[in-house]
Amino acid sequence: MKKILGIYGAPRGHWVGDGFPVRSLFSYDRLGADHLSPFLLLDHAGPQDFTPASRPRGVGAHPHRGFETVTLVYRGELEHRDSSGGGGRIGEGDVQWMTAGAGIVHEEFHSPAFTERGGSLEMVQLWVNLPAEHKSAPAAYQTLLDAEIPRVSLPGRAGELRVIAGEYRGHRGPAHTFTPIDVWDLRLQAGGEVSLAVPEGHTSLLVVLEGTVQVNGDAVVRDEAVVAFERRGDALRLEANNDARLLLLGGEPLDEPVVGHGPFVMNSEEEIHQAFADFQQGKFGTLHG
């Protein structure tokens, strides 16, 4: 059993553009990059009700380099466009997995249909670090539709687990990753209990988005909290006190320096300066259409 290292609540929320009211449930500058590696940040946006509008809300064109963004929609609908030519619309249960790599410019807005009708929006965005050897990878985009993501019923009718990345009980997620990573989206029924096998030596982070769960038989964790575990051990035990939505994130740690500034995450200050220079010189490309 992996021992609990810490339980962390979220700081106060803030807006990203005019479309995403977020709380950063964890970030490498707040909890430490070594503690979280290979993960960097997780923002939980909403749930927030939006009235119908004539102009899509969101965040306009901005750059990234050196990592990947993973966006999972629980409610509402988003549209993405980037300088690699990637993009599209994702709705409930869908995931977009964007590789910034050597550099990308992208924008994210509520879809036209969601803008017109209004409604509730909820999503999470995860930042996954790239190892030094892949920080110069070409920018890329993966659309992972809900129908393509394996669903696994948990023993004892405890709930359901979707395998977005990695593998669970022989079911492999559709996401391509550069290093071994698990992203599991869980729903637990009230009273449901489950033991999850996780790799020895990997970082393990449990994100409680909604509900209350008992972890490893003693710690009670409520919504908008993150549990970090020791890397030793190969299992976690969860019991839901009520219906709960969770994310379990696991990954092989990167034993490399992390230097970040805003939308760029590299291995040195020199690489950060180069990222700014390359972006200003237009080397990240531009949005078209």
Disulfide bonds with the S-S distance in Angstrom:
none
